[in-house]
Amino acid sequence: MIVSDPEEATLRSDNLDALIGLYRSLQSDDQRKTFEQALLDRLAPDRGYLAVSYFIVAVFWKIGMFAEALTKAKRDLPRNEWRVYGLSNVLMLLNGLLRYRYPDFSDHMLDQTEQLTHGLSETVFLIPAKMLPSGQEG
């Protein structure tokens, strides 16, 4: 369920690196808030970004705003969407991150992930089986 050597696994994306670099280059809290809100606004069914909703959540995971992204995704992304996937793509991302980058999740982040999956009618892949407190990787 979780790779034996997660420190060897990496998440590589030129686009992710570019957005993280842009975010880190922002000089003020106002600029960072504008960036964050612009991405959060795109986690919606009518904005044209459903196919890359997982990517937006990955950006928030990297900038330390995981809870905000998961809350918005659960509230606004379509469920059981089979054409462009919406929430399903986010769940696939989380399943992969937990498998390969489990040490990057604090206990609080694991709780947030569990809250996201709680009560969903669609597949949550193997996420529940990976919900061990940090330090107890399986």
N, C-alpha and C positions, 0 to 999 in steps of 0.2 A: 504494500500500500504506500509506503514511504521509502524512497531510495535509501540504500545503506550509507551513502556518502553524499549528503545534500550539499556539502560545501563545494563539491566539484561541479554541481549543476549551476548553470547560469541562464538568465533570461536576457536575451540579446535582441535589440531592435534599434535600428538607426532612428526611426521615428520617435520611439520612446526616449532614447538618449537626447534627441533634439528638443523635445518638449521639456524634459527635466532640466536640460541646460538652459533653456529659455527661462523657465521658472526660477532657477537659481540665480539668474542674471538680473532679475527684477530688483529694482532698488528700494521700493517702498512697500509697505503693507497694503496700500491702496492698489498698487499694480498687481500684487499677488492675489488680492481678493477679486479683482477684475478677471484675472486668468482663471482662478478657481470657479467663479460663477459662470464664466463662458463655457467651461467644460461641463459643469454640472447641468447647465441648461440643455446641453446636447444629449443628456440621458433622458430622452423623451421619445415617445413613439412617432411624433409628427415633425421631427427635426432633420431626418435623413441620415442619422448616425447609428441606427440600430445594429447594423452589421459590424460596427467597430465599438460597440458599447463595452466589450471586454477590454479594449485598449484604453478607453477613458478610465475605467476602474483601475487598470494597471498603473496609469499615471498617478492617480490618487493614492494608490498603495505605496508608490515610491516617494511621494511628497509628504506622506504622513497624514493623509486625510481619508483613510480607509473607511471609517465609520460613515462619513458624509456620503461617500460614493455608494456604499452598500444600502444605506437608507433610501437614497434617491432611486437607485436601481430597483429595489423591491417595490417601492411605491409607484413608480412611473413606467417601468419597462413592461412590455406585453409578456404574458406568460403563455407557455405552450405554443409559441410562434415557431413555425417550421420553415418559413421562407428566409427570413433574415435573422431569426433567433433571439434578439432582444435579451431577456433575462437568461435564457439558456446559454448564450455565449459567456456571460459573466460567470455562471456556475461552472462551465467547462474551464475557464481561466482559474478559478479558485481551486478546483479539483487538481489541476496541474501544478499550481503553486504549492499547494499542500503536499503533493507528492515529491516535488523536486526542491522546494525552498522552505520546507517546514520550519527550520530554525529562524526564519525571518518573521514568524508569527508569534506575537506575545500572547499570553493567556487572554488578555482583553480582546485582541484581534480574533482569536479562536472563538470567544464568546460572541463577537459580532457576526462572524461567519455562521455560527450555529443559529443565531437569531434570524439571519437572512433565510436560511433553509427551512426553518420551523414553519410548518403548516403549508408548505408549497405543494401543489397538486402535480407538478411536473417532476421529472427526474432530477435528483440532486447528485447523480453519479455516485462516487464513493466518498463524498465529503463527510457524512456522519461517522464513517469508520475511521477517519483520520483525525477526529476531534479528541486528541489526547492533550492533557496539559503539557506545556513546554517542558522539556527535560525528560519526557517519557515517550520519545519517538518509538514507533513500533517497527 
